Amino acid sequence: MDEQTKQRLRHIRDATRVNNRHKQDVQKTSVERHERSNTQIRAELIDNRTIKYTSHMRWINR
């Protein structure tokens, strides 16, 4: 294998690692954002004093 081919393969390998890391980071942040959103929704429903949502929505207490 000549030096140019080795360098090209090295570049492809490094780019693939970076892309995989970015993909994992995006998935992780998406899951974290979804969890924060659910927590916020629960907090707003529980803090509402005029309507007792807990009797209608059992998933709030989970």
mmCIF file as gemmi writes it, N, C-alpha and C atoms, coordinates in Angstrom:
data_model
loop_
_atom_site.group_PDB
_atom_site.id
_atom_site.type_symbol
_atom_site.label_atom_id
_atom_site.label_alt_id
_atom_site.label_comp_id
_atom_site.label_asym_id
_atom_site.label_entity_id
_atom_site.label_seq_id
_atom_site.pdbx_PDB_ins_code
_atom_site.Cartn_x
_atom_site.Cartn_y
_atom_site.Cartn_z
_atom_site.occupancy
_atom_site.B_iso_or_equiv
_atom_site.pdbx_formal_charge
_atom_site.auth_seq_id
_atom_site.auth_asym_id
_atom_site.pdbx_PDB_model_num
ATOM 1 N N . MET Axp A 1 ? 0.835 -1.171 0 1 0 ? 1 A 1
ATOM 2 C CA . MET Axp A 1 ? 0 0 0 1 0 ? 1 A 1
ATOM 3 C C . MET Axp A 1 ? 0.887 1.245 0 1 0 ? 1 A 1
ATOM 4 N N . ASP Axp A 2 ? 0.565 2.144 -0.86 1 0 ? 2 A 1
ATOM 5 C CA . ASP Axp A 2 ? 1.363 3.363 -0.904 1 0 ? 2 A 1
ATOM 6 C C . ASP Axp A 2 ? 0.922 4.333 0.204 1 0 ? 2 A 1
ATOM 7 N N . GLU Axp A 3 ? 1.701 5.361 0.41 1 0 ? 3 A 1
ATOM 8 C CA . GLU Axp A 3 ? 1.472 6.292 1.524 1 0 ? 3 A 1
ATOM 9 C C . GLU Axp A 3 ? 0.17 7.077 1.354 1 0 ? 3 A 1
ATOM 10 N N . GLN Axp A 4 ? -0.18 7.401 0.129 1 0 ? 4 A 1
ATOM 11 C CA . GLN Axp A 4 ? -1.4 8.172 -0.114 1 0 ? 4 A 1
ATOM 12 C C . GLN Axp A 4 ? -2.65 7.356 0.276 1 0 ? 4 A 1
ATOM 13 N N . THR Axp A 5 ? -2.661 6.084 -0.027 1 0 ? 5 A 1
ATOM 14 C CA . THR Axp A 5 ? -3.787 5.217 0.334 1 0 ? 5 A 1
ATOM 15 C C . THR Axp A 5 ? -3.884 5.053 1.84 1 0 ? 5 A 1
ATOM 16 N N . LYS Axp A 6 ? -2.733 4.89 2.506 1 0 ? 6 A 1
ATOM 17 C CA . LYS Axp A 6 ? -2.74 4.782 3.97 1 0 ? 6 A 1
ATOM 18 C C . LYS Axp A 6 ? -3.315 6.04 4.609 1 0 ? 6 A 1
ATOM 19 N N . GLN Axp A 7 ? -2.904 7.189 4.084 1 0 ? 7 A 1
ATOM 20 C CA . GLN Axp A 7 ? -3.382 8.441 4.64 1 0 ? 7 A 1
ATOM 21 C C . GLN Axp A 7 ? -4.891 8.594 4.42 1 0 ? 7 A 1
ATOM 22 N N . ARG Axp A 8 ? -5.365 8.192 3.253 1 0 ? 8 A 1
ATOM 23 C CA . ARG Axp A 8 ? -6.795 8.265 2.945 1 0 ? 8 A 1
ATOM 24 C C . ARG Axp A 8 ? -7.607 7.368 3.872 1 0 ? 8 A 1
ATOM 25 N N . LEU Axp A 9 ? -7.127 6.155 4.095 1 0 ? 9 A 1
ATOM 26 C CA . LEU Axp A 9 ? -7.825 5.232 4.982 1 0 ? 9 A 1
ATOM 27 C C . LEU Axp A 9 ? -7.809 5.724 6.434 1 0 ? 9 A 1
ATOM 28 N N . ARG Axp A 10 ? -6.706 6.321 6.832 1 0 ? 10 A 1
ATOM 29 C CA . ARG Axp A 10 ? -6.603 6.887 8.18 1 0 ? 10 A 1
ATOM 30 C C . ARG Axp A 10 ? -7.621 8.021 8.359 1 0 ? 10 A 1
ATOM 31 N N . HIS Axp A 11 ? -7.744 8.854 7.336 1 0 ? 11 A 1
ATOM 32 C CA . HIS Axp A 11 ? -8.695 9.959 7.39 1 0 ? 11 A 1
ATOM 33 C C . HIS Axp A 11 ? -10.135 9.432 7.471 1 0 ? 11 A 1
ATOM 34 N N . ILE Axp A 12 ? -10.451 8.431 6.697 1 0 ? 12 A 1
ATOM 35 C CA . ILE Axp A 12 ? -11.794 7.833 6.723 1 0 ? 12 A 1
ATOM 36 C C . ILE Axp A 12 ? -12.08 7.235 8.102 1 0 ? 12 A 1
ATOM 37 N N . ARG Axp A 13 ? -11.113 6.556 8.681 1 0 ? 13 A 1
ATOM 38 C CA . ARG Axp A 13 ? -11.282 5.957 10.005 1 0 ? 13 A 1
ATOM 39 C C . ARG Axp A 13 ? -11.552 7.03 11.06 1 0 ? 13 A 1
ATOM 40 N N . ASP Axp A 14 ? -10.772 8.094 11.027 1 0 ? 14 A 1
ATOM 41 C CA . ASP Axp A 14 ? -10.948 9.173 11.996 1 0 ? 14 A 1
ATOM 42 C C . ASP Axp A 14 ? -12.294 9.868 11.821 1 0 ? 14 A 1
ATOM 43 N N . ALA Axp A 15 ? -12.696 10.101 10.58 1 0 ? 15 A 1
ATOM 44 C CA . ALA Axp A 15 ? -13.975 10.762 10.314 1 0 ? 15 A 1
ATOM 45 C C . ALA Axp A 15 ? -15.137 9.885 10.782 1 0 ? 15 A 1
ATOM 46 N N . THR Axp A 16 ? -15.013 8.584 10.624 1 0 ? 16 A 1
ATOM 47 C CA . THR Axp A 16 ? -16.061 7.671 11.066 1 0 ? 16 A 1
ATOM 48 C C . THR Axp A 16 ? -16.195 7.701 12.583 1 0 ? 16 A 1
ATOM 49 N N . ARG Axp A 17 ? -15.079 7.76 13.278 1 0 ? 17 A 1
ATOM 50 C CA . ARG Axp A 17 ? -15.126 7.852 14.746 1 0 ? 17 A 1
ATOM 51 C C . ARG Axp A 17 ? -15.814 9.129 15.193 1 0 ? 17 A 1
ATOM 52 N N . VAL Axp A 18 ? -15.467 10.236 14.562 1 0 ? 18 A 1
ATOM 53 C CA . VAL Axp A 18 ? -16.065 11.522 14.917 1 0 ? 18 A 1
ATOM 54 C C . VAL Axp A 18 ? -17.57 11.498 14.647 1 0 ? 18 A 1
ATOM 55 N N . ASN Axp A 19 ? -17.962 10.957 13.512 1 0 ? 19 A 1
ATOM 56 C CA . ASN Axp A 19 ? -19.384 10.897 13.171 1 0 ? 19 A 1
ATOM 57 C C . ASN Axp A 19 ? -20.153 10.019 14.153 1 0 ? 19 A 1
ATOM 58 N N . ASN Axp A 20 ? -19.583 8.888 14.543 1 0 ? 20 A 1
ATOM 59 C CA . ASN Axp A 20 ? -20.251 8.01 15.505 1 0 ? 20 A 1
ATOM 60 C C . ASN Axp A 20 ? -20.383 8.69 16.864 1 0 ? 20 A 1
ATOM 61 N N . ARG Axp A 21 ? -19.344 9.387 17.287 1 0 ? 21 A 1
ATOM 62 C CA . ARG Axp A 21 ? -19.398 10.107 18.561 1 0 ? 21 A 1
ATOM 63 C C . ARG Axp A 21 ? -20.48 11.187 18.522 1 0 ? 21 A 1
ATOM 64 N N . HIS Axp A 22 ? -20.553 11.912 17.413 1 0 ? 22 A 1
ATOM 65 C CA . HIS Axp A 22 ? -21.57 12.952 17.26 1 0 ? 22 A 1
ATOM 66 C C . HIS Axp A 22 ? -22.979 12.341 17.297 1 0 ? 22 A 1
ATOM 67 N N . LYS Axp A 23 ? -23.153 11.217 16.639 1 0 ? 23 A 1
ATOM 68 C CA . LYS Axp A 23 ? -24.449 10.536 16.619 1 0 ? 23 A 1
ATOM 69 C C . LYS Axp A 23 ? -24.876 10.133 18.032 1 0 ? 23 A 1
ATOM 70 N N . GLN Axp A 24 ? -23.939 9.596 18.809 1 0 ? 24 A 1
ATOM 71 C CA . GLN Axp A 24 ? -24.246 9.199 20.18 1 0 ? 24 A 1
ATOM 72 C C . GLN Axp A 24 ? -24.579 10.409 21.042 1 0 ? 24 A 1
ATOM 73 N N . ASP Axp A 25 ? -23.853 11.501 20.858 1 0 ? 25 A 1
ATOM 74 C CA . ASP Axp A 25 ? -24.125 12.72 21.626 1 0 ? 25 A 1
ATOM 75 C C . ASP Axp A 25 ? -25.516 13.272 21.32 1 0 ? 25 A 1
ATOM 76 N N . VAL Axp A 26 ? -25.891 13.261 20.048 1 0 ? 26 A 1
ATOM 77 C CA . VAL Axp A 26 ? -27.205 13.769 19.657 1 0 ? 26 A 1
ATOM 78 C C . VAL Axp A 26 ? -28.306 12.903 20.255 1 0 ? 26 A 1
ATOM 79 N N . GLN Axp A 27 ? -28.146 11.588 20.223 1 0 ? 27 A 1
ATOM 80 C CA . GLN Axp A 27 ? -29.141 10.699 20.797 1 0 ? 27 A 1
ATOM 81 C C . GLN Axp A 27 ? -29.254 10.904 22.301 1 0 ? 27 A 1
ATOM 82 N N . LYS Axp A 28 ? -28.127 11.054 22.966 1 0 ? 28 A 1
ATOM 83 C CA . LYS Axp A 28 ? -28.119 11.248 24.414 1 0 ? 28 A 1
ATOM 84 C C . LYS Axp A 28 ? -28.814 12.548 24.8 1 0 ? 28 A 1
ATOM 85 N N . THR Axp A 29 ? -28.499 13.628 24.098 1 0 ? 29 A 1
ATOM 86 C CA . THR Axp A 29 ? -29.133 14.908 24.42 1 0 ? 29 A 1
ATOM 87 C C . THR Axp A 29 ? -30.626 14.88 24.123 1 0 ? 29 A 1
ATOM 88 N N . SER Axp A 30 ? -31.025 14.148 23.101 1 0 ? 30 A 1
ATOM 89 C CA . SER Axp A 30 ? -32.444 14.03 22.779 1 0 ? 30 A 1
ATOM 90 C C . SER Axp A 30 ? -33.2 13.324 23.896 1 0 ? 30 A 1
ATOM 91 N N . VAL Axp A 31 ? -32.631 12.243 24.41 1 0 ? 31 A 1
ATOM 92 C CA . VAL Axp A 31 ? -33.26 11.51 25.507 1 0 ? 31 A 1
ATOM 93 C C . VAL Axp A 31 ? -33.329 12.382 26.752 1 0 ? 31 A 1
ATOM 94 N N . GLU Axp A 32 ? -32.255 13.084 27.057 1 0 ? 32 A 1
ATOM 95 C CA . GLU Axp A 32 ? -32.238 13.962 28.233 1 0 ? 32 A 1
ATOM 96 C C . GLU Axp A 32 ? -33.268 15.072 28.105 1 0 ? 32 A 1
ATOM 97 N N . ARG Axp A 33 ? -33.392 15.645 26.911 1 0 ? 33 A 1
ATOM 98 C CA . ARG Axp A 33 ? -34.369 16.71 26.679 1 0 ? 33 A 1
ATOM 99 C C . ARG Axp A 33 ? -35.788 16.184 26.86 1 0 ? 33 A 1
ATOM 100 N N . HIS Axp A 34 ? -36.044 14.971 26.382 1 0 ? 34 A 1
ATOM 101 C CA . HIS Axp A 34 ? -37.359 14.357 26.52 1 0 ? 34 A 1
ATOM 102 C C . HIS Axp A 34 ? -37.702 14.12 27.993 1 0 ? 34 A 1
ATOM 103 N N . GLU Axp A 35 ? -36.738 13.656 28.772 1 0 ? 35 A 1
ATOM 104 C CA . GLU Axp A 35 ? -36.959 13.435 30.202 1 0 ? 35 A 1
ATOM 105 C C . GLU Axp A 35 ? -37.24 14.75 30.927 1 0 ? 35 A 1
ATOM 106 N N . ARG Axp A 36 ? -36.496 15.793 30.595 1 0 ? 36 A 1
ATOM 107 C CA . ARG Axp A 36 ? -36.739 17.101 31.215 1 0 ? 36 A 1
ATOM 108 C C . ARG Axp A 36 ? -38.123 17.628 30.868 1 0 ? 36 A 1
ATOM 109 N N . SER Axp A 37 ? -38.548 17.395 29.644 1 0 ? 37 A 1
ATOM 110 C CA . SER Axp A 37 ? -39.871 17.84 29.209 1 0 ? 37 A 1
ATOM 111 C C . SER Axp A 37 ? -40.961 17.136 30.015 1 0 ? 37 A 1
ATOM 112 N N . ASN Axp A 38 ? -40.838 15.818 30.188 1 0 ? 38 A 1
ATOM 113 C CA . ASN Axp A 38 ? -41.822 15.075 30.973 1 0 ? 38 A 1
ATOM 114 C C . ASN Axp A 38 ? -41.852 15.542 32.415 1 0 ? 38 A 1
ATOM 115 N N . THR Axp A 39 ? -40.699 15.81 32.988 1 0 ? 39 A 1
ATOM 116 C CA . THR Axp A 39 ? -40.625 16.31 34.358 1 0 ? 39 A 1
ATOM 117 C C . THR Axp A 39 ? -41.32 17.658 34.473 1 0 ? 39 A 1
ATOM 118 N N . GLN Axp A 40 ? -41.099 18.519 33.508 1 0 ? 40 A 1
ATOM 119 C CA . GLN Axp A 40 ? -41.725 19.839 33.513 1 0 ? 40 A 1
ATOM 120 C C . GLN Axp A 40 ? -43.248 19.729 33.408 1 0 ? 40 A 1
ATOM 121 N N . ILE Axp A 41 ? -43.732 18.846 32.554 1 0 ? 41 A 1
ATOM 122 C CA . ILE Axp A 41 ? -45.174 18.656 32.397 1 0 ? 41 A 1
ATOM 123 C C . ILE Axp A 41 ? -45.782 18.167 33.708 1 0 ? 41 A 1
ATOM 124 N N . ARG Axp A 42 ? -45.165 17.19 34.323 1 0 ? 42 A 1
ATOM 125 C CA . ARG Axp A 42 ? -45.666 16.672 35.596 1 0 ? 42 A 1
ATOM 126 C C . ARG Axp A 42 ? -45.699 17.763 36.662 1 0 ? 42 A 1
ATOM 127 N N . ALA Axp A 43 ? -44.64 18.547 36.735 1 0 ? 43 A 1
ATOM 128 C CA . ALA Axp A 43 ? -44.561 19.606 37.734 1 0 ? 43 A 1
ATOM 129 C C . ALA Axp A 43 ? -45.678 20.632 37.529 1 0 ? 43 A 1
ATOM 130 N N . GLU Axp A 44 ? -45.953 20.989 36.292 1 0 ? 44 A 1
ATOM 131 C CA . GLU Axp A 44 ? -47.005 21.972 36.026 1 0 ? 44 A 1
ATOM 132 C C . GLU Axp A 44 ? -48.381 21.417 36.365 1 0 ? 44 A 1
ATOM 133 N N . LEU Axp A 45 ? -48.609 20.14 36.096 1 0 ? 45 A 1
ATOM 134 C CA . LEU Axp A 45 ? -49.911 19.551 36.393 1 0 ? 45 A 1
ATOM 135 C C . LEU Axp A 45 ? -50.124 19.383 37.891 1 0 ? 45 A 1
ATOM 136 N N . ILE Axp A 46 ? -49.094 18.969 38.6 1 0 ? 46 A 1
ATOM 137 C CA . ILE Axp A 46 ? -49.222 18.759 40.036 1 0 ? 46 A 1
ATOM 138 C C . ILE Axp A 46 ? -49.372 20.092 40.769 1 0 ? 46 A 1
ATOM 139 N N . ASP Axp A 47 ? -48.69 21.13 40.308 1 0 ? 47 A 1
ATOM 140 C CA . ASP Axp A 47 ? -48.74 22.435 40.967 1 0 ? 47 A 1
ATOM 141 C C . ASP Axp A 47 ? -50.032 23.196 40.7 1 0 ? 47 A 1
ATOM 142 N N . ASN Axp A 48 ? -50.83 22.73 39.743 1 0 ? 48 A 1
ATOM 143 C CA . ASN Axp A 48 ? -52.086 23.403 39.458 1 0 ? 48 A 1
ATOM 144 C C . ASN Axp A 48 ? -53.06 23.124 40.603 1 0 ? 48 A 1
ATOM 145 N N . ARG Axp A 49 ? -53.431 24.155 41.347 1 0 ? 49 A 1
ATOM 146 C CA . ARG Axp A 49 ? -54.268 23.991 42.541 1 0 ? 49 A 1
ATOM 147 C C . ARG Axp A 49 ? -55.759 23.972 42.222 1 0 ? 49 A 1
ATOM 148 N N . THR Axp A 50 ? -56.184 24.471 41.08 1 0 ? 50 A 1
ATOM 149 C CA . THR Axp A 50 ? -57.608 24.573 40.797 1 0 ? 50 A 1
ATOM 150 C C . THR Axp A 50 ? -58.205 23.272 40.276 1 0 ? 50 A 1
ATOM 151 N N . ILE Axp A 51 ? -57.424 22.47 39.589 1 0 ? 51 A 1
ATOM 152 C CA . ILE Axp A 51 ? -57.913 21.203 39.044 1 0 ? 51 A 1
ATOM 153 C C . ILE Axp A 51 ? -57.044 20.078 39.576 1 0 ? 51 A 1
ATOM 154 N N . LYS Axp A 52 ? -57.667 19.045 40.101 1 0 ? 52 A 1
ATOM 155 C CA . LYS Axp A 52 ? -56.941 17.884 40.605 1 0 ? 52 A 1
ATOM 156 C C . LYS Axp A 52 ? -56.745 16.883 39.465 1 0 ? 52 A 1
ATOM 157 N N . TYR Axp A 53 ? -55.618 17.03 38.769 1 0 ? 53 A 1
ATOM 158 C CA . TYR Axp A 53 ? -55.342 16.16 37.634 1 0 ? 53 A 1
ATOM 159 C C . TYR Axp A 53 ? -54.979 14.739 38.062 1 0 ? 53 A 1
ATOM 160 N N . THR Axp A 54 ? -54.507 14.584 39.276 1 0 ? 54 A 1
ATOM 161 C CA . THR Axp A 54 ? -54.023 13.271 39.706 1 0 ? 54 A 1
ATOM 162 C C . THR Axp A 54 ? -55.128 12.225 39.711 1 0 ? 54 A 1
ATOM 163 N N . SER Axp A 55 ? -56.363 12.634 39.913 1 0 ? 55 A 1
ATOM 164 C CA . SER Axp A 55 ? -57.454 11.656 39.902 1 0 ? 55 A 1
ATOM 165 C C . SER Axp A 55 ? -57.811 11.244 38.48 1 0 ? 55 A 1
ATOM 166 N N . HIS Axp A 56 ? -57.48 12.055 37.499 1 0 ? 56 A 1
ATOM 167 C CA . HIS Axp A 56 ? -57.818 11.755 36.106 1 0 ? 56 A 1
ATOM 168 C C . HIS Axp A 56 ? -56.654 11.138 35.334 1 0 ? 56 A 1
ATOM 169 N N . MET Axp A 57 ? -55.443 11.48 35.738 1 0 ? 57 A 1
ATOM 170 C CA . MET Axp A 57 ? -54.257 11.018 35.029 1 0 ? 57 A 1
ATOM 171 C C . MET Axp A 57 ? -53.364 10.247 35.993 1 0 ? 57 A 1
ATOM 172 N N . ARG Axp A 58 ? -53.467 8.961 35.975 1 0 ? 58 A 1
ATOM 173 C CA . ARG Axp A 58 ? -52.728 8.127 36.905 1 0 ? 58 A 1
ATOM 174 C C . ARG Axp A 58 ? -51.219 8.141 36.652 1 0 ? 58 A 1
ATOM 175 N N . TRP Axp A 59 ? -50.799 8.452 35.422 1 0 ? 59 A 1
ATOM 176 C CA . TRP Axp A 59 ? -49.377 8.411 35.079 1 0 ? 59 A 1
ATOM 177 C C . TRP Axp A 59 ? -48.583 9.537 35.744 1 0 ? 59 A 1
ATOM 178 N N . ILE Axp A 60 ? -49.257 10.535 36.289 1 0 ? 60 A 1
ATOM 179 C CA . ILE Axp A 60 ? -48.544 11.65 36.909 1 0 ? 60 A 1
ATOM 180 C C . ILE Axp A 60 ? -47.759 11.19 38.132 1 0 ? 60 A 1
ATOM 181 N N . ASN Axp A 61 ? -48.326 10.285 38.91 1 0 ? 61 A 1
ATOM 182 C CA . ASN Axp A 61 ? -47.695 9.848 40.158 1 0 ? 61 A 1
ATOM 183 C C . ASN Axp A 61 ? -46.572 8.849 39.958 1 0 ? 61 A 1
ATOM 184 N N . ARG Axp A 62 ? -46.326 8.404 38.762 1 0 ? 62 A 1
ATOM 185 C CA . ARG Axp A 62 ? -45.271 7.419 38.52 1 0 ? 62 A 1
ATOM 186 C C . ARG Axp A 62 ? -43.909 8.015 38.619 1 0 ? 62 A 1
